[in-house]
Amino acid sequence: MPTYRFQKNQFEFSYLVYTFMGYYNRQMKTLSLKLDDIVYEETEQLLEKIKMPRNRYINEALHYYNRIQKRKIISNLLVSESKLVSEESMKVLHEFENLDEHGSKEI
């Protein structure tokens, strides 16, 4: 599996571009990725210490980040739906209070 790298210097910024194969459900996808120099260097140092292939590391990192983003989306949905339910619950509560005040008879 070849990895292609090149550097591009522009306005004092340099980027490293990787092409790697993503692994998910035994299907491989090719992806081109630009990394800031500082992210690249930090990643390379970590990879050397943990003895993990770069491809596997990036796949696991993306899988983890995707899970975090999905949780944020669900959390935001729950907050918005809770507000809607809360408003409706308050309306129903006020209707019951009005029933008690205006004509409920004890049996």
C-alpha positions, -999 to 999 in steps of 0.1 A, spaced: 0 0 0 19 31 -12 19 63 7 25 95 -12 39 126 5 47 160 -7 53 194 9 37 226 -2 50 259 12 27 289 9 25 320 30 49 305 56 25 275 60 35 240 50 13 210 47 20 173 44 -5 154 23 -11 117 28 -30 92 8 -40 63 28 -65 35 27 -93 36 53 -105 3 68 -142 -1 76 -162 -33 71 -133 -47 51 -137 -21 24 -108 2 17 -112 38 6 -84 61 -6 -83 95 12 -60 125 7 -53 143 39 -35 176 47 -19 179 81 -4 209 98 33 204 105 28 204 142 1 178 141 22 156 118 53 158 141 33 151 172 16 121 155 48 107 142 64 109 177 34 91 192 34 64 165 70 57 171 64 52 208 32 31 206 44 11 176 12 15 156 9 19 118 -1 55 108 -31 42 89 -45 22 119 -39 52 142 -58 76 118 -87 51 114 -90 47 152 -88 85 157 -116 91 131 -137 64 146 -134 79 180 -141 114 168 -171 103 148 -186 87 180 -181 120 199 -198 140 171 -227 115 170 -232 119 208 -231 157 204 -258 155 177 -280 133 199 -275 155 229 -285 186 210 -316 168 197 -326 157 232 -322 193 245 -344 207 217 -370 180 221 -371 183 258 -379 220 255 -408 212 231 -421 185 255 -417 209 285 -437 236 268 -465 212 259 -465 197 294 -469 232 309 -499 238 287 -515 206 298 -508 214 334 -525 248 331 -555 232 314 -559 208 344 -555 237 368 -583 256 350 -605 225 352 -601 223 389 -608 260 394 -639 262 371 -662 235 377 -648 203 390 -672 188 415 -662 164 442 -681 132 442 
